Amino acid sequence: MKKKIAKGTSEGAGTVVLGTYDGAIIGLRADTGAQIFGYAPHAGCVKAVSCSKSGRLASGGSDHSVRLFDLAKGIEIGELQEHDDTVCSLDFWGASSFVTGGVDGQVCIWRCSDWELLLKFRGHKSALVDLAVHPSGRMMASAGRDSSVRLWDLTRGTSAALVSSEDVFETIFWSPQGTRLAALSPKLLQVVDAQSGAVGSYRDPNSGGFLRVTLSAAMFLREGEVILGDAKGVLRVVAFKKGAGEQGELVEVCRLQDDEARVRIKSLARASEGGELKRGDSMTFALGTSSGRVEIWRFTAPAPSNAASAGHFRRLRVVDTATRLTCMTFWHGDAHAARLTNPLEIDDDMDFDEGEEEELGEGDEEEEDDVVEEEVKEDPRLKKF
């Protein structure tokens, strides 16, 4: 049974920012799907986007540059040039610091107040693939093409631990409270308990030989649960179960509704990094596909002792941007409507998924239909900051 939504309220508030293959970044309202801004700051593919809690946005591209924006004001702040190759990973922590990683293997730590470079060091022998700062800001994990995962002491820029693997992990990320670290390769998800060292692994049980299923995106829901997307557009939830000693296990607990229009899932992003969800708490997240489809979901947490089920998820809306999406981030705030100067012409007509809207109160149907019709007719052109 769908939840009744009071007139004049909205669910899924926030701003979803997409990076595209064509060098553009696009901002969407999460509560309506309407486009807020569009801008092409990079000469090549946008490989990474990241947003701080205060609304500072950074994008990294194959043009070796990092571009900086303030979403709350709708302005561009500047540009960082320090890497000699593609900038493939970015992460903010707190309001003071920012870290960038590149295919040149270098890691740069910046001060956000004046964007001064504080520290630069080589992270991996070969290309760096991804990095993630611990919620405490004191350490960082990185993954490289040398099939290794490293833990770094950010206060010194020194390696604290090195773990070798048979797989090249393409995504690495911490749980909201930092008690677990997850690493994703096309065929394997591994989760490590930071306190006990227990390791759990998950491979698609139907994957093998020519029928291999490529795992393509993942995100923590709670400390012990990860939502996982693959190249076929399938969404599943796996739960970490700790065993004796260093034994752990990742078990699939549910799958979300299938959608034939959903193709390869490129990115999953949650609206905010907060504490552990308690029973009844809700969290909004977004998924983006390689075809430019964006879905906004709401997850309502069960009791901590209970695993998530399909009934704890509800898809709020679907937007088809018709862009070649490469990366995505989700800010909990509302971006400022960008100043319109020389809009870029691209084909990104909005397409709202019928049947996924919130259930309305009695007598509200006609008004809601008018609102949706107005949104579909909005000018689809990109708007420049």
Disulfide bonds with the S-S distance in Angstrom:
none
